[in-house]
Amino acid sequence: MSEVKANSRARLVYDPAELDYNFGPEHPLQPGRINALIDLLETCGLWRRTGEDSLLPLRAATVEELSQAHTSDYIAAVQTLSTPGSSKAESDERQLLAIKYGFADGDTPALPRMHDVCAHIAGGSLVALSAVMGLPAGGAFSSEDERPLHVFHPGGGLHHAWAERASGFCIYNDISVAIANVLRASEAKILYIDFDAHHGDGVQRAFYDDPRVMTVSLHETGRYLFPGTGDVLELGNGLGRGYSVNVPLEPFTEDDSYTEAIESLLSPLVISFAPDVIVTQHGCDTHAWDPLTHLSLTLRGIQAQITLAHQLAHTYCQGRWVALGGGGYDLYRVVPRAWSMVWAEMSDQALPEHLPDAWVERWRPVWSSVEDQEAAAQQVMGKAPAPTNFPTSFQDRPEDFPAQPRRWSISRANRHTVSLVRHLVVPSSVRQAFPAARSQSPLAGLFDLLHLRGSATPSRSKTLETPAGALLLRDFCPPSLVERLTVDEGLHAFARLPEREHQLLLSIARRPDCALTLAHTPAGRIAGEVTLAPGDEWWEGLENVYEVAIEVSSNWRGFGVGRNLLAFALELDALEDIILYAMGLSWHWDTEGLGLNFYRYRELIARLFASQGFVEYPTTEPNVKMEPANIFLARVGKRVDQRVVSQFFNHLLSTPNLAQL
Amino acid sequence: MIVSEIMTTKLVTVTPDDTLSHAANLLRQYQFHHLPVVRATTTVETLKSDQKSRKTLPVLEGLLTSQDINMAASLGTWSSSDLLHQPWQERRVLEMMHRATVRVSPTTSVAAAAQILVERGLNCLPVVEYERTGQASQEDEGGTRAVLVGLITRSDLLMALARSLGAFEPGMQLTIPLPMGDLTPLAQLLLLASELRIQVRSVIAAPLQAGIPLAATVRLGTIHPTPLLVRLQEAHIQYTFADLPGEGDSHV
């Protein structure tokens, strides 16, 4: 066997005990897929089970650890059902337990020793996340450099289990157990991204009202598919409102639309949530050959998802990343290849182009024995028949995946879903820094549009005297200026951390169709910002509509900075030729810092914008509609074409019919 | 389905002598819009073995809505010079509440309750049981008292609807056409589901045309429908699962 040259800070959690998670030969979930994966990794020389620098040993989770995510009566029931019953009376009682706790149907039958096996799986994810977070439960490492940064646990990812019920092939929810234990042991914020084709309902339920865990699930819509939940409007509850994100994609989505969705959503979500670690679930039942679902991806789309997860972890979480397995029911053609990609990406190794012949010879017969069943499954699910050959390369061959007939309308519907999600959960200043791909690109930069009559100076500046010292106001700040400035600690409403806010400001400054106006001290600390950007996707089709967003550092409140900065930013030649709007969303408001309630804050915003001629309008814009405290303000320029004005007001109260798109 | 199955029984109530400010605080704290007004009445019952038991029963006096409080508040600001020198916060619930004469009993059907709510334009109905009293007194209505046992609101009805659609249980959805209202395919499907140990979360035979169902929508508690779908095809039962890609798709 060749020497493994893996990145020493990546580990794989594997234990033969996990292979006993076996519901019988007729069940779609077979531990053989893990065997095939491990075999593929070893045959390719990507991983060794004996390698101390690549294997992270697991241990069973204790009942106490499990009880952080499961009710104790459920754990007790699982333990009871793990041992065979003896008497007749006992078996009736067991039947009752099975019905009550979700073991009565064919999906998740009770298994002998299941408590033990599932506790091992839950323990694997728990060890993985704790090790990455540097917590004692993850084991001791001789130095900080030894501590793993990325961990992959292919046996984990059982995301359907509820706190008090088994569901959808899942008994203990290893993800919830791991996250709940880390929340208890540290102050970390955790981002969970679920790429499985089924909605990650168990994890979402577990943290539905917890603002420290953001759950993001990309899945095939629940209109028909199990578990039926995962609508865009499931946003979390109480303090956790806005921390559950769901992206229901259309059946037959395919790679391009999928990649577009993840790329336009995940980065803004990560930057606005600022997590300490990313946990991803790489269920590969999204693949076109999967017998249970319809998303119709190929390994190209799955590779994009894995690469993006890795990149996000390095950009925003100092590399802390835990990847888990999950669904994936084309057991031998898809799962081993897809999850080898996860490991290869994580350990910075390149995959060979072709699958090793020895491996293909070993696993092709295993697949052949179930080939007919798979073909029947494809047909009853209403999908085009999959090619009847066993893959020989890591990547899929495009000719095996004929284009779906409704590709255009499907990607259009997905784009609509994504923009709705962006509206609902991504703060506007973050959204402006990550523009969605637009069908029409602006012909000229915003600077030219707003200086129709031509202006000699590239950017104006002005000094504002405040009781706390002088501030320099400057519009159309170039990136070179923003780079030299630092961000005041009090400026955190949108990106939540000053350094992130700085990154954000930089990316806004770099965009030609955005205008950034800053207030900074002579020493170079940014105390406030006004951004001006074209209206986002919801306003598509309307000309000359721009969104204004304002933020003033909490250290500079009460000096009229906001009012002066806004007035300065809006001293534009073209002011009367455009429509400006601003949205106040109550969940971004620093009401605690100001000691105001939402309605007083709302009034404050209304008065601030009214000073520049903004008027409040009722609207069906999805963001604003969420909360009665939210506010929508607009200023229609006097020279705006009457046709555009009436379009704008019609649009304000329009009801986008998602079903029609 | 009857009212007692879906009504709210954990009630927050006020007494007629509470102040409006107390009521307004409760409404704000719990974020709802209706407060039943009750007077706690103690009854003494004589049991068989000469034991006496004392029970405190909430007797319904009326209903106070957030609208009543708004009304009191706005009247308070308009009529500053008349007899009502008292600010609205200090006025008593008794002055502003309704008698809530439209009531239902726990055994009223949900359909009847829904009809009353819609016809009368109400949002909320108190659910009462009439108890006979031993001695007649002033508050009694013909020797009976209306004991408040619950409250049924439009939200309760909506939740009952969602629950009866099986929406709170994980499951997938299958649509079966019923040509000419023939229920045989549905019956066969249910038999197959029971044979394959697939739980049925809900069955809706709709839409109706001239009283005949055209299609049945069945919610099944499984992530793995393939065995069932194979059996359905073998039995030549048509079904719709997910949006099948059709050639002549035109709804864009």
Interface residues (C-beta under 8 A of the other chain):
Chain A: P28 A104 D105 G106 D107 H160 S167 G168 F169 H198 D201 E220 R223 Y224 L225 F226 P227 G228 T229 E250 P251 F252 P291 L292 H294 A376 A377 Q379 V380 M381 G382 Q404 P405 R406 W408 S409 R412 Q660 L661
Chain B: A167 P170 G171 M172 Q173 L174 L196 R197 I198 Q199 R219 G221 T222 I223 H224 P225 T226 P227 L229 V230 L232 Q233 F241 A242 D243 L244 P245 G246 E247 D249 H251 V252
